[in-house]
Amino acid sequence: MTTEHDHEQNLDRLAELAVKVGLNLQEGQDLVLSAPVEALPLVRRIVDEAYRAGAGLVTPILGDEALTLARYRNARESSFDRAPGWLFDGMAEAFAGGAARMAIVGDDPMLLADEDPARVARVGKANAMAYKPALEKIANFDINWSIVSYPGAAWARRIFPDLDEDAAVARLAEAIFAASRVEGEDDPVAAWQAHNERLRARTRWLNEQAFDALHFTGPGTDLVVGLADGHEWQGGASSARNGVTCNPNIPTEEVFTTPHALRTEGHVRATKPLSHQGSLIEGIEMRFEGGRITHASATKGEAVLQKLLDTDDGARRLGEVALVPHSSPISQSGLLFYNTLYDENAACHIALGQCYSKCFRDGGDLSAQEIESRGGNASLIHVDWMIGGADTDIDGIAADGTRVPVFRKGEWAS
């Protein structure tokens, strides 16, 4: 049983990990940090660690669940088509000036489940459009950035509805610390160095193979995902265009690359629910023709899914494909976190929408037009959903049609 002292010590270690491994914050570098107000115990620790590491200026931006709901309950209708563009413009300016970005997640993932899906979609689209200049700095990996999490009470109750709040928070905290390699490790920083090397070995092999496509098969799935021309596999620690090597996601178990926006064919069934903008979407099934989704359905939350797909043309095409073994620690925990940061690291997944330019050879030097010509997708959204499980087989298909086993029964074939 984790004691209060252990909990506080683990928060200290997570903060150190976030700054030293997640961000690898540089001497004199500014930091833009966003978090729910409930996560202040971790925010304070990260700010302390950042300044110890030599940060120039740390700017925290705090959100609150009650304030978010107040808008949906009381705002006039025109409010739902607006976003704080001035704030996002300032963030884009900070990133252009070399600031790093950190997000702490911990809110109730189902906060907006009872709100009007049309309003939720309108707010999401307005925010996506306003945030685009700042997001491009992240998607293009111009800066070092990272995401970590905090055990919020409402989030904990979602995962452990049969426990009282204190017990639920304690269980979620234990799960976060374990998945983040904070608990059970003598030296979390060294543990992450070893983990990153294992992921690098996988990406090296995949890049050497230079597959033309991946063929996924499993229950309800027979999908060929064509890979972009000159794609490059990434995973674990990566070097941003500013020269800083960071871990964008803590935790992470994936290796990932960019599909070709025009070359996905077949049908696919989700293996886990998708939590998106406060709604749970279950039983997702999709069909692709010529890289585009021609049919999509869900047993729950279909209206939210359809509005997501209607964001723009790129929302109906893929921007990422990622491989995660079924034996990953997050998968073996047996928990559904209702949070993509965790759930995507429990299963192979694909992402609708925007691609990552860093997943191309020399991607940092490519223009948007060059990325498009190589098959990279563009969209206001980037939404991961899980398609892998214990019965997933994946073949790599070379340009000459030769097949190489990549996954068998949910695990790496070699």
Secondary structure by P-SEA (a helix, b strand, c coil): cccaaaaaaaaaaaaaaaaaccccccccbbbbbbbcccaaaaaaaaaaaaaaacccbbbbbbbbaaaaaaaaaccccccccccaaaaaaaaaaaaaabbbbbbbbbccccccccccaaaaaaaaaaaaaaaaaaaaaaaacccccbbbbcccaaaaaaacccccaaaaaaaaaaaaaaaacccccccaaaaaaaaaaaaaaaaaaaaaacccbbbbbccccbbbbbbccbbbbbccccccccccccccccccccccccccccccbbbbbbccccccccccccccccccccccccbbbbccaaaaaaaaaacccccccccbbbbbcccccccccccccccccccccccccccccccccccccccccccaaaaaaaccccccbbbbbbcccccbbbbbbcccbbbbbccccccccc
